[in-house]
Amino acid sequence: MGSDSLHQLVLAQLDDDQAQEVVSIPLEGKSSVADHMVIASGRSTRQVASMAQKLAEQIKKAGFGHARIEGLPAADWVLIDAGDVVVHLFRPEVRTFYNLERMWSFEGGEPQQGRA
């Protein structure tokens, strides 16, 4: 099971949880942080927290190990570090403020909307 399998699992789980504006940014060969960065929004702090917890559970259940979660108490911006895939879950206004898509998009390549 490689990073592509983990990436597909993340995208499928976010789709199941009705995440909004899911963007996947390929990082392989561009950053040592991870192979994929996925950014998505939830409608409320409650939905963001729920999506993060479910995603971490599914990652572990699928045999990818323990995903580290940061920012869960406030749930304005939650980071899930699953190793080869890093997931950022935001409330919409917080996502707009930080604009990670712009920061992490690379010349010659646009972030991919939805499933890769």
C-alpha positions in Angstrom: 0.0 0.0 0.0 1.6 3.2 -1.2 0.9 6.9 -1.0 -1.5 6.7 -4.0 -3.7 4.2 -2.1 -3.6 6.4 1.0 -4.4 9.5 -1.2 -7.4 7.8 -2.8 -8.7 6.7 0.7 -8.5 10.3 1.9 -10.4 11.6 -1.1 -13.0 8.9 -0.8 -13.6 9.5 2.9 -13.8 13.3 2.5 -16.3 12.7 -0.3 -18.4 10.4 2.0 -18.3 13.1 4.7 -19.5 15.8 2.3 -16.4 17.9 2.5 -16.6 21.0 0.4 -14.1 22.4 -2.2 -11.7 19.5 -2.0 -8.4 20.3 -3.6 -5.4 17.9 -4.0 -1.9 19.3 -4.6 0.7 16.9 -5.8 4.0 17.4 -3.9 6.0 14.4 -5.0 9.4 15.5 -6.1 8.7 19.1 -5.0 8.7 18.7 -1.2 10.0 16.2 1.3 7.0 17.0 3.5 4.6 14.6 1.8 3.6 13.2 -1.7 0.1 14.8 -1.6 -1.6 17.7 0.2 -5.3 17.7 0.4 -7.3 20.8 1.4 -11.0 20.8 2.2 -13.7 22.8 4.0 -16.4 21.9 6.4 -19.5 23.9 7.0 -18.9 24.2 10.8 -16.4 23.5 13.5 -18.4 20.4 14.4 -18.3 19.0 10.8 -14.5 19.8 10.6 -13.9 17.9 13.8 -16.0 15.0 12.8 -14.3 14.7 9.4 -10.9 14.8 11.0 -11.7 12.0 13.5 -13.4 9.8 10.9 -10.5 10.3 8.5 -7.9 9.3 11.2 -10.0 6.2 12.1 -10.2 5.1 8.4 -6.5 5.6 7.8 -5.7 3.4 10.8 -8.4 0.9 9.9 -6.9 0.6 6.4 -3.5 -0.3 7.8 -1.7 3.0 7.1 -0.8 3.5 10.7 -1.7 6.2 13.2 -2.5 9.7 11.7 -1.5 12.6 13.9 -4.1 15.3 14.4 -3.5 18.9 15.3 -6.0 21.7 16.0 -8.9 19.5 17.0 -10.2 21.4 20.1 -10.9 24.6 18.2 -11.6 22.9 14.8 -11.2 26.0 12.8 -8.2 24.5 11.0 -7.3 20.8 11.6 -4.2 19.2 10.2 -4.1 15.4 9.8 -0.6 14.1 9.1 -0.8 10.7 7.6 2.8 10.6 6.4 2.7 10.6 2.6 -0.6 12.6 2.7 -1.2 15.7 4.7 -4.7 16.9 5.0 -5.9 20.4 6.0 -9.5 20.8 7.0 -10.9 24.3 7.5 -14.0 26.3 8.2 -14.5 28.4 4.9 -13.6 31.8 6.3 -10.4 30.4 7.9 -9.4 28.7 4.7 -9.9 32.0 2.8 -7.7 33.8 5.2 -4.8 31.4 5.0 -5.2 30.6 1.3 -2.9 27.5 1.4 -3.8 26.6 -2.2 -2.0 29.7 -3.4 1.0 29.2 -1.1 1.5 25.6 -2.2 0.7 25.7 -5.9 3.8 25.4 -8.0 4.6 27.1 -11.3 3.5 25.0 -14.2 1.0 23.0 -12.1 -2.4 23.9 -10.8 -3.9 22.2 -7.8 -6.3 19.4 -8.8 -10.0 19.8 -7.9 -11.6 16.7 -6.3 -10.4 13.2 -7.1 -7.0 12.8 -8.7 
